[in-house]
Amino acid sequence: MLHHRLLSVIHGLLAIAVFSSPALGQRAADRVQIGRDIVIQRAEQRGDLVCVACSIYLRGGQVAGDAVAVAGKIVLEQGAAVAGDVAAVAGDVRLQDGTQVAGDAVAVAGTVYRDSQSQVAGDVVSLGGAGWTLLFLLLPLLFLGAIVALVIWLIQRSRRSGATVAAASPGGTTRSFS
């Protein structure tokens, strides 16, 4: 039991190390952040940007790939350019004047705010509203609740099958049956 628990902890730590490392990006210019904002300055050029529980700020820099934020916003300031798609899940996308997006601009459980002089070659899609936000908040909680209920059911089932049944015999002695 202890060996199994130790192995689970080692696997968990290994997964955290792999998925939070900069090696996750395919090119040297790719950036992946968890919990810390990504800020790209005017002279910078990057590949794909992925931000989980944080925001992406392009202050005039260029992105050769996609920019994706989960539980955060994406802000493109004047002069910023993205060669791929811009997508925010549970966050907003803000495109200021003089920005360019070669792909789509998408906000799920958020809104795309677009100034009149911003350019988007693909589609602009906002799937905002309370329904999407509730879906993203409640779905993981329902999944977690189902796992907890399954664990409780399995524990109760194993207790019932492992319990001994004691029956009193007429002579005053007790017998156990498994």
Z-matrix of the N, CA and C atoms (Angstrom, degrees):
N
C 1 1.452
C 2 1.529 1 110.30
N 3 1.358 2 116.62 1 -45.02
C 4 1.458 3 120.82 2 179.55
C 5 1.518 4 110.25 3 -66.22
N 6 1.337 5 116.97 4 -38.47
C 7 1.457 6 121.32 5 178.44
C 8 1.528 7 110.56 6 -62.32
N 9 1.329 8 116.89 7 -42.75
C 10 1.467 9 121.48 8 178.80
C 11 1.531 10 111.02 9 -63.88
N 12 1.323 11 117.35 10 -42.38
C 13 1.465 12 122.01 11 -179.85
C 14 1.528 13 110.38 12 -65.90
N 15 1.346 14 117.74 13 -42.26
C 16 1.457 15 122.33 14 178.72
C 17 1.517 16 110.67 15 -63.89
N 18 1.324 17 116.61 16 -41.10
C 19 1.461 18 120.78 17 177.52
C 20 1.523 19 111.24 18 -63.70
N 21 1.322 20 117.63 19 -38.56
C 22 1.470 21 121.29 20 177.43
C 23 1.522 22 111.10 21 -64.30
N 24 1.318 23 117.09 22 -41.91
C 25 1.468 24 120.95 23 178.91
C 26 1.526 25 110.36 24 -64.02
N 27 1.327 26 117.32 25 -42.77
C 28 1.466 27 120.90 26 179.13
C 29 1.524 28 110.71 27 -63.01
N 30 1.336 29 117.28 28 -43.22
C 31 1.473 30 120.13 29 177.25
C 32 1.522 31 111.44 30 -61.72
N 33 1.329 32 117.13 31 -41.02
C 34 1.463 33 120.64 32 179.10
C 35 1.520 34 111.89 33 -63.52
N 36 1.327 35 117.01 34 -44.63
C 37 1.472 36 120.55 35 178.94
C 38 1.522 37 111.44 36 -65.47
N 39 1.326 38 117.04 37 -37.98
C 40 1.453 39 120.83 38 177.23
C 41 1.532 40 111.34 39 -63.71
N 42 1.334 41 116.51 40 -42.02
C 43 1.465 42 120.35 41 178.64
C 44 1.518 43 111.23 42 -63.72
N 45 1.331 44 117.24 43 -41.65
C 46 1.464 45 120.37 44 178.12
C 47 1.518 46 110.69 45 -63.34
N 48 1.331 47 117.54 46 -43.05
C 49 1.461 48 121.13 47 -179.66
C 50 1.521 49 111.76 48 -63.84
N 51 1.328 50 116.77 49 -41.26
C 52 1.467 51 120.28 50 -178.58
C 53 1.522 52 111.25 51 -69.21
N 54 1.340 53 117.32 52 -46.74
C 55 1.454 54 119.86 53 -173.83
C 56 1.512 55 113.57 54 -79.72
N 57 1.317 56 119.82 55 -14.32
C 58 1.452 57 119.99 56 178.61
C 59 1.518 58 112.11 57 -103.13
N 60 1.311 59 118.02 58 2.82
C 61 1.456 60 120.18 59 -177.70
C 62 1.523 61 111.04 60 -86.39
N 63 1.327 62 117.38 61 153.95
C 64 1.458 63 120.40 62 176.08
C 65 1.522 64 112.36 63 -64.88
N 66 1.324 65 117.76 64 -17.06
C 67 1.457 66 120.61 65 179.75
C 68 1.522 67 112.18 66 -67.18
N 69 1.347 68 117.45 67 -10.60
C 70 1.456 69 120.75 68 179.59
C 71 1.519 70 111.31 69 -63.51
N 72 1.323 71 118.42 70 -33.21
C 73 1.457 72 121.91 71 179.01
C 74 1.518 73 110.92 72 -68.92
N 75 1.325 74 117.24 73 149.28
C 76 1.455 75 120.57 74 -177.90
C 77 1.521 76 111.43 75 -82.16
N 78 1.310 77 118.63 76 -35.62
C 79 1.457 78 122.38 77 178.68
C 80 1.517 79 108.39 78 -108.75
N 81 1.323 80 115.64 79 161.16
C 82 1.459 81 120.09 80 -178.84
C 83 1.529 82 111.37 81 -63.42
N 84 1.329 83 117.00 82 -26.78
C 85 1.457 84 120.34 83 -176.57
C 86 1.531 85 112.66 84 -87.63
N 87 1.322 86 118.18 85 -6.20
C 88 1.464 87 120.58 86 178.09
C 89 1.522 88 109.60 87 -69.35
N 90 1.333 89 115.44 88 151.25
C 91 1.462 90 119.66 89 178.25
C 92 1.508 91 110.39 90 -136.49
N 93 1.326 92 116.02 91 132.05
C 94 1.455 93 123.25 92 176.56
C 95 1.517 94 107.19 93 -127.00
N 96 1.327 95 117.09 94 125.37
C 97 1.460 96 121.60 95 -179.75
C 98 1.520 97 108.95 96 -130.29
N 99 1.336 98 115.16 97 145.61
C 100 1.455 99 121.35 98 173.80
C 101 1.520 100 107.11 99 -125.97
N 102 1.332 101 116.31 100 113.32
C 103 1.458 102 121.02 101 176.23
C 104 1.512 103 115.76 102 82.75
N 105 1.320 104 118.88 103 0.18
C 106 1.474 105 122.27 104 177.72
C 107 1.519 106 108.97 105 -130.39
N 108 1.339 107 116.82 106 130.78
C 109 1.460 108 121.29 107 -177.78
C 110 1.528 109 111.30 108 -61.80
N 111 1.336 110 114.49 109 150.02
C 112 1.466 111 121.85 110 173.12
C 113 1.521 112 107.04 111 -104.59
N 114 1.329 113 116.91 112 126.20
C 115 1.461 114 122.39 113 178.38
C 116 1.525 115 107.31 114 -122.95
N 117 1.327 116 116.26 115 120.95
C 118 1.462 117 122.48 116 178.55
C 119 1.526 118 107.45 117 -110.09
N 120 1.324 119 115.94 118 119.06
C 121 1.464 120 121.34 119 -177.75
C 122 1.536 121 110.81 120 -81.96
N 123 1.312 122 116.22 121 172.94
C 124 1.463 123 123.76 122 -173.04
C 125 1.533 124 112.86 123 -55.09
N 126 1.299 125 119.53 124 -43.35
C 127 1.468 126 121.53 125 -174.80
C 128 1.531 127 113.43 126 -86.88
N 129 1.304 128 118.52 127 -3.84
C 130 1.464 129 121.27 128 -175.42
C 131 1.526 130 112.27 129 -83.35
N 132 1.338 131 114.19 130 148.85
C 133 1.457 132 121.75 131 172.99
C 134 1.525 133 107.08 132 -130.48
N 135 1.322 134 115.79 133 132.12
C 136 1.468 135 121.78 134 -178.31
C 137 1.514 136 110.39 135 -132.02
N 138 1.331 137 114.61 136 166.94
C 139 1.465 138 121.08 137 173.59
C 140 1.517 139 108.28 138 -89.18
N 141 1.319 140 116.77 139 -127.68
C 142 1.464 141 121.22 140 177.70
C 143 1.524 142 110.11 141 -74.56
N 144 1.331 143 115.42 142 146.10
C 145 1.464 144 122.05 143 175.78
C 146 1.526 145 108.08 144 -121.80
N 147 1.330 146 116.70 145 128.64
C 148 1.464 147 121.81 146 177.02
C 149 1.513 148 107.42 147 -131.87
N 150 1.328 149 115.94 148 127.84
C 151 1.453 150 121.22 149 -177.33
C 152 1.529 151 108.48 150 -133.50
N 153 1.341 152 117.02 151 122.90
C 154 1.452 153 122.14 152 179.82
C 155 1.523 154 107.86 153 -113.00
N 156 1.327 155 116.62 154 125.22
C 157 1.475 156 123.53 155 -177.69
C 158 1.521 157 110.67 156 60.86
N 159 1.324 158 116.52 157 38.40
C 160 1.462 159 122.51 158 177.40
C 161 1.529 160 108.40 159 -160.90
N 162 1.335 161 116.64 160 179.91
C 163 1.461 162 121.35 161 -176.36
C 164 1.524 163 110.96 162 -120.35
N 165 1.336 164 115.23 163 159.91
C 166 1.466 165 122.52 164 177.89
C 167 1.524 166 107.89 165 -115.46
N 168 1.334 167 115.93 166 128.14
C 169 1.464 168 122.38 167 177.84
C 170 1.521 169 108.32 168 -121.12
N 171 1.347 170 116.05 169 116.63
C 172 1.461 171 121.35 170 175.94
C 173 1.525 172 107.21 171 -103.83
N 174 1.316 173 116.27 172 105.85
C 175 1.463 174 121.71 173 -176.80
C 176 1.526 175 109.63 174 -97.36
N 177 1.322 176 115.44 175 55.14
C 178 1.456 177 120.43 176 178.95
C 179 1.514 178 113.57 177 95.99
N 180 1.311 179 118.94 178 -2.99
C 181 1.462 180 122.01 179 179.29
C 182 1.517 181 112.13 180 -76.42
N 183 1.334 182 114.48 181 177.59
C 184 1.460 183 119.98 182 -178.58
C 185 1.528 184 109.86 183 -121.59
N 186 1.341 185 114.67 184 141.37
C 187 1.458 186 121.78 185 177.42
C 188 1.524 187 107.36 186 -119.79
N 189 1.340 188 115.97 187 122.97
C 190 1.464 189 120.91 188 -177.58
C 191 1.517 190 112.39 189 -79.94
N 192 1.340 191 117.78 190 -14.63
C 193 1.454 192 121.21 191 -179.02
C 194 1.513 193 111.74 192 -122.61
N 195 1.341 194 115.67 193 -135.10
C 196 1.464 195 122.52 194 -179.18
C 197 1.521 196 110.67 195 -100.83
N 198 1.323 197 115.50 196 157.85
C 199 1.466 198 122.22 197 172.87
C 200 1.522 199 107.26 198 -122.56
N 201 1.343 200 116.70 199 119.11
C 202 1.463 201 121.98 200 -176.30
C 203 1.521 202 109.22 201 -129.64
N 204 1.336 203 116.06 202 128.72
C 205 1.465 204 121.74 203 176.32
C 206 1.528 205 108.46 204 -125.22
N 207 1.326 206 116.09 205 129.93
C 208 1.462 207 122.11 206 176.14
C 209 1.516 208 106.54 207 -112.34
N 210 1.333 209 116.82 208 122.93
C 211 1.469 210 123.06 209 -176.11
C 212 1.521 211 110.23 210 61.74
N 213 1.320 212 115.49 211 44.45
C 214 1.462 213 122.00 212 177.76
C 215 1.515 214 109.72 213 -167.45
N 216 1.316 215 116.34 214 172.39
C 217 1.467 216 120.02 215 -178.52
C 218 1.520 217 110.69 216 -108.51
N 219 1.328 218 114.68 217 164.75
C 220 1.460 219 122.20 218 175.48
C 221 1.523 220 107.19 219 -123.87
N 222 1.328 221 116.18 220 125.99
C 223 1.464 222 121.44 221 -179.42
C 224 1.524 223 108.25 222 -123.16
N 225 1.337 224 116.43 223 120.02
C 226 1.455 225 122.35 224 174.31
C 227 1.520 226 107.89 225 -105.38
N 228 1.333 227 115.11 226 115.55
C 229 1.459 228 120.25 227 179.74
C 230 1.517 229 109.40 228 -92.19
N 231 1.312 230 117.17 229 171.75
C 232 1.462 231 122.99 230 -173.77
C 233 1.526 232 111.50 231 -52.11
N 234 1.345 233 115.09 232 130.32
C 235 1.460 234 122.05 233 179.11
C 236 1.513 235 114.07 234 91.59
N 237 1.306 236 119.47 235 -6.94
C 238 1.466 237 122.02 236 -179.42
C 239 1.526 238 110.28 237 -76.08
N 240 1.337 239 115.66 238 144.85
C 241 1.459 240 120.63 239 179.48
C 242 1.527 241 109.53 240 -139.27
N 243 1.343 242 114.98 241 136.67
C 244 1.466 243 121.52 242 177.58
C 245 1.525 244 107.06 243 -123.58
N 246 1.349 245 117.03 244 123.86
C 247 1.461 246 121.33 245 -177.52
C 248 1.528 247 112.38 246 -78.99
N 249 1.320 248 117.46 247 -15.62
C 250 1.465 249 121.17 248 -180.00
C 251 1.511 250 111.57 249 -115.66
N 252 1.332 251 115.42 250 -141.07
C 253 1.459 252 122.61 251 -179.06
C 254 1.526 253 110.61 252 -94.59
N 255 1.329 254 114.72 253 156.26
C 256 1.464 255 122.68 254 172.91
C 257 1.525 256 105.88 255 -119.93
N 258 1.356 257 116.83 256 121.18
C 259 1.461 258 119.84 257 -176.58
C 260 1.519 259 110.39 258 -139.41
N 261 1.330 260 115.52 259 130.77
C 262 1.459 261 121.79 260 175.59
C 263 1.523 262 108.30 261 -122.38
N 264 1.335 263 115.88 262 130.01
C 265 1.453 264 121.85 263 176.80
C 266 1.523 265 106.52 264 -111.17
N 267 1.324 266 116.62 265 123.36
C 268 1.471 267 122.57 266 -174.69
C 269 1.521 268 110.06 267 61.35
N 270 1.336 269 115.01 268 44.73
C 271 1.460 270 121.45 269 178.69
C 272 1.520 271 110.07 270 -170.69
N 273 1.328 272 116.27 271 172.78
C 274 1.458 273 122.11 272 -177.76
C 275 1.526 274 111.11 273 -103.28
N 276 1.348 275 114.50 274 159.94
C 277 1.461 276 122.52 275 171.76
C 278 1.514 277 106.89 276 -117.50
N 279 1.338 278 116.88 277 129.28
C 280 1.473 279 121.88 278 -179.80
C 281 1.517 280 108.72 279 -121.38
N 282 1.347 281 116.87 280 117.22
C 283 1.458 282 123.11 281 179.30
C 284 1.525 283 109.03 282 -111.61
N 285 1.317 284 116.11 283 108.50
C 286 1.459 285 120.16 284 -178.91
C 287 1.529 286 110.12 285 -84.43
N 288 1.334 287 116.47 286 171.39
C 289 1.463 288 121.62 287 178.82
C 290 1.525 289 111.10 288 -56.10
N 291 1.326 290 115.94 289 140.93
C 292 1.457 291 121.27 290 176.26
C 293 1.520 292 114.46 291 80.14
N 294 1.332 293 118.00 292 16.63
C 295 1.470 294 120.56 293 177.19
C 296 1.521 295 109.58 294 -102.29
N 297 1.338 296 115.10 295 154.76
C 298 1.459 297 120.54 296 -179.03
C 299 1.521 298 109.99 297 -132.87
N 300 1.340 299 114.84 298 133.86
C 301 1.462 300 121.85 299 174.35
C 302 1.521 301 106.75 300 -127.09
N 303 1.334 302 117.08 301 119.41
C 304 1.465 303 120.83 302 -176.94
C 305 1.527 304 112.12 303 -78.57
N 306 1.329 305 117.54 304 -20.26
C 307 1.459 306 121.28 305 179.81
C 308 1.520 307 111.19 306 -109.55
N 309 1.339 308 115.34 307 -140.14
C 310 1.460 309 122.32 308 -179.21
C 311 1.527 310 110.83 309 -93.84
N 312 1.319 311 115.52 310 155.36
C 313 1.466 312 122.78 311 171.68
C 314 1.526 313 106.58 312 -117.72
N 315 1.346 314 116.99 313 114.52
C 316 1.460 315 121.68 314 -171.97
C 317 1.524 316 110.00 315 -130.30
N 318 1.329 317 115.81 316 136.54
C 319 1.461 318 121.92 317 172.98
C 320 1.530 319 107.88 318 -130.11
N 321 1.327 320 116.29 319 117.31
C 322 1.458 321 122.14 320 177.25
C 323 1.520 322 106.53 321 -104.55
N 324 1.329 323 117.05 322 126.79
C 325 1.470 324 122.71 323 -173.23
C 326 1.516 325 109.26 324 61.34
N 327 1.316 326 115.30 325 39.40
C 328 1.461 327 122.78 326 179.31
C 329 1.519 328 109.50 327 -167.51
N 330 1.333 329 116.29 328 -167.54
C 331 1.459 330 121.31 329 -176.31
C 332 1.522 331 109.57 330 -134.67
N 333 1.332 332 116.58 331 145.09
C 334 1.459 333 122.01 332 171.70
C 335 1.525 334 106.90 333 -94.86
N 336 1.332 335 116.10 334 117.05
C 337 1.468 336 122.57 335 175.46
C 338 1.515 337 106.54 336 -102.01
N 339 1.335 338 116.13 337 120.79
C 340 1.463 339 120.89 338 -172.86
C 341 1.525 340 110.34 339 -129.03
N 342 1.337 341 115.46 340 121.43
C 343 1.462 342 119.45 341 174.56
C 344 1.529 343 109.50 342 -74.27
N 345 1.329 344 116.03 343 160.00
C 346 1.463 345 120.64 344 -172.73
C 347 1.529 346 113.61 345 -65.07
N 348 1.319 347 119.04 346 -28.57
C 349 1.460 348 121.17 347 -177.54
C 350 1.536 349 113.37 348 -94.82
N 351 1.313 350 118.23 349 8.79
C 352 1.468 351 120.62 350 175.34
C 353 1.525 352 108.63 351 -84.38
N 354 1.336 353 116.09 352 150.18
C 355 1.459 354 121.10 353 -177.58
C 356 1.530 355 110.03 354 -119.58
N 357 1.332 356 114.98 355 129.18
C 358 1.459 357 121.48 356 176.07
C 359 1.526 358 106.62 357 -129.44
N 360 1.346 359 116.29 358 117.84
C 361 1.463 360 120.52 359 -177.41
C 362 1.523 361 112.05 360 -75.62
N 363 1.325 362 117.86 361 -29.75
C 364 1.465 363 121.42 362 -178.40
C 365 1.516 364 111.45 363 -98.02
N 366 1.305 365 114.91 364 -151.07
C 367 1.461 366 121.72 365 -178.97
C 368 1.528 367 111.21 366 -84.90
N 369 1.330 368 115.37 367 151.28
C 370 1.462 369 122.40 368 172.82
C 371 1.525 370 106.18 369 -113.66
N 372 1.349 371 116.24 370 116.40
C 373 1.459 372 121.08 371 -173.69
C 374 1.518 373 109.38 372 -129.28
N 375 1.339 374 115.90 373 127.36
C 376 1.462 375 121.95 374 173.53
C 377 1.524 376 108.32 375 -120.73
N 378 1.311 377 116.05 376 118.47
C 379 1.455 378 121.30 377 174.76
C 380 1.520 379 107.11 378 -110.82
N 381 1.309 380 115.45 379 67.91
C 382 1.461 381 120.81 380 -176.53
C 383 1.503 382 111.41 381 -90.50
N 384 1.300 383 114.83 382 -175.30
C 385 1.451 384 120.64 383 177.54
C 386 1.511 385 112.42 384 110.84
N 387 1.314 386 114.14 385 163.86
C 388 1.464 387 121.46 386 -177.04
C 389 1.521 388 112.15 387 -67.81
N 390 1.329 389 117.51 388 -29.85
C 391 1.461 390 120.36 389 -178.87
C 392 1.518 391 112.69 390 -60.84
N 393 1.330 392 117.61 391 -45.86
C 394 1.467 393 120.93 392 178.92
C 395 1.518 394 111.40 393 -67.07
N 396 1.326 395 115.82 394 -40.35
C 397 1.461 396 119.27 395 179.35
C 398 1.523 397 110.40 396 -63.54
N 399 1.318 398 116.88 397 -44.66
C 400 1.462 399 119.90 398 177.78
C 401 1.524 400 111.15 399 -62.55
N 402 1.328 401 116.87 400 -38.81
C 403 1.453 402 120.63 401 178.84
C 404 1.525 403 110.58 402 -60.17
N 405 1.331 404 117.14 403 -45.94
C 406 1.461 405 120.48 404 -178.71
C 407 1.516 406 112.57 405 -70.68
N 408 1.326 407 117.65 406 -26.32
C 409 1.459 408 120.04 407 178.30
C 410 1.521 409 112.32 408 -86.70
N 411 1.323 410 116.89 409 -41.25
C 412 1.463 411 120.26 410 -175.01
C 413 1.523 412 113.96 411 -81.73
N 414 1.311 413 118.08 412 -33.80
C 415 1.458 414 120.41 413 -177.55
C 416 1.532 415 112.05 414 -58.70
N 417 1.331 416 120.30 415 -48.38
C 418 1.469 417 118.73 416 176.44
C 419 1.528 418 112.68 417 -63.37
N 420 1.327 419 117.61 418 -36.00
C 421 1.466 420 120.28 419 178.86
C 422 1.527 421 111.10 420 -66.89
N 423 1.319 422 117.09 421 -39.69
C 424 1.461 423 120.35 422 176.80
C 425 1.527 424 110.76 423 -64.95
N 426 1.297 425 116.97 424 -40.86
C 427 1.466 426 121.37 425 177.91
C 428 1.530 427 110.49 426 -62.87
N 429 1.328 428 116.73 427 -45.47
C 430 1.457 429 121.12 428 178.00
C 431 1.531 430 110.94 429 -62.94
N 432 1.328 431 117.30 430 -41.65
C 433 1.458 432 121.27 431 177.24
C 434 1.515 433 112.16 432 -61.49
N 435 1.332 434 116.77 433 -38.74
C 436 1.468 435 120.59 434 177.88
C 437 1.530 436 110.75 435 -65.37
N 438 1.313 437 117.61 436 -39.28
C 439 1.469 438 120.67 437 178.00
C 440 1.521 439 110.68 438 -65.47
N 441 1.334 440 117.33 439 -43.58
C 442 1.469 441 120.99 440 178.42
C 443 1.524 442 110.39 441 -62.09
N 444 1.328 443 117.30 442 -43.86
C 445 1.467 444 120.67 443 178.60
C 446 1.534 445 110.96 444 -62.10
N 447 1.330 446 117.23 445 -39.79
C 448 1.461 447 120.84 446 178.20
C 449 1.536 448 110.70 447 -63.91
N 450 1.313 449 117.16 448 -43.52
C 451 1.470 450 120.84 449 179.64
C 452 1.529 451 110.44 450 -62.95
N 453 1.321 452 116.87 451 -44.64
C 454 1.467 453 120.45 452 178.70
C 455 1.523 454 110.80 453 -61.80
N 456 1.318 455 117.00 454 -43.32
C 457 1.465 456 121.07 455 179.00
C 458 1.526 457 110.64 456 -62.32
N 459 1.344 458 117.24 457 -42.56
C 460 1.465 459 120.27 458 179.76
C 461 1.526 460 111.62 459 -65.65
N 462 1.323 461 117.53 460 -38.82
C 463 1.470 462 121.00 461 178.43
C 464 1.526 463 109.94 462 -64.85
N 465 1.327 464 117.40 463 -46.29
C 466 1.464 465 120.40 464 179.19
C 467 1.521 466 111.02 465 -62.92
N 468 1.302 467 116.83 466 -38.63
C 469 1.463 468 120.94 467 179.95
C 470 1.531 469 110.87 468 -65.60
N 471 1.338 470 115.74 469 -41.51
C 472 1.464 471 118.06 470 -179.95
C 473 1.527 472 111.42 471 -70.13
N 474 1.322 473 118.00 472 -31.91
C 475 1.471 474 120.69 473 176.82
C 476 1.526 475 111.09 474 -67.42
N 477 1.330 476 116.66 475 -40.57
C 478 1.466 477 120.44 476 179.81
C 479 1.515 478 111.50 477 -65.89
N 480 1.320 479 117.90 478 -41.69
C 481 1.456 480 120.25 479 -177.08
C 482 1.523 481 111.80 480 -76.03
N 483 1.325 482 118.81 481 -23.41
C 484 1.449 483 121.29 482 -179.30
C 485 1.515 484 113.57 483 -93.55
N 486 1.300 485 117.81 484 -6.48
C 487 1.464 486 120.54 485 -178.17
C 488 1.519 487 109.99 486 -73.68
N 489 1.293 488 114.49 487 145.54
C 490 1.469 489 118.52 488 177.05
C 491 1.511 490 108.65 489 -94.08
N 492 1.293 491 113.57 490 145.45
C 493 1.449 492 119.91 491 -179.89
C 494 1.518 493 107.61 492 -103.32
N 495 1.293 494 115.69 493 118.14
C 496 1.469 495 119.71 494 -179.90
C 497 1.517 496 108.28 495 -101.02
N 498 1.301 497 114.15 496 134.79
C 499 1.461 498 119.22 497 178.44
C 500 1.531 499 108.04 498 -129.31
N 501 1.275 500 116.81 499 135.28
C 502 1.475 501 121.24 500 179.44
C 503 1.515 502 109.03 501 -82.52
N 504 1.312 503 115.38 502 133.62
C 505 1.460 504 119.28 503 177.17
C 506 1.529 505 108.72 504 -95.80
N 507 1.335 506 117.46 505 162.56
C 508 1.457 507 120.43 506 -176.18
C 509 1.522 508 113.67 507 -60.79
N 510 1.323 509 120.29 508 -23.91
C 511 1.468 510 121.37 509 -176.39
C 512 1.517 511 112.38 510 -83.47
N 513 1.336 512 119.22 511 2.37
C 514 1.454 513 121.31 512 179.51
C 515 1.526 514 113.43 513 92.13
N 516 1.324 515 117.77 514 -1.30
C 517 1.473 516 120.22 515 177.56
C 518 1.519 517 109.01 516 -93.22
N 519 1.298 518 115.29 517 160.08
C 520 1.470 519 120.71 518 -179.01
C 521 1.517 520 109.39 519 -111.78
N 522 1.301 521 116.41 520 135.33
C 523 1.463 522 121.84 521 175.42
C 524 1.514 523 109.13 522 -114.55
N 525 1.339 524 115.59 523 147.79
C 526 1.469 525 120.39 524 177.46
C 527 1.516 526 108.80 525 -113.86
N 528 1.328 527 115.53 526 137.75
C 529 1.450 528 121.68 527 176.57
C 530 1.518 529 107.63 528 -123.19
N 531 1.320 530 116.62 529 132.89
C 532 1.474 531 119.37 530 178.87
C 533 1.494 532 110.22 531 -102.66
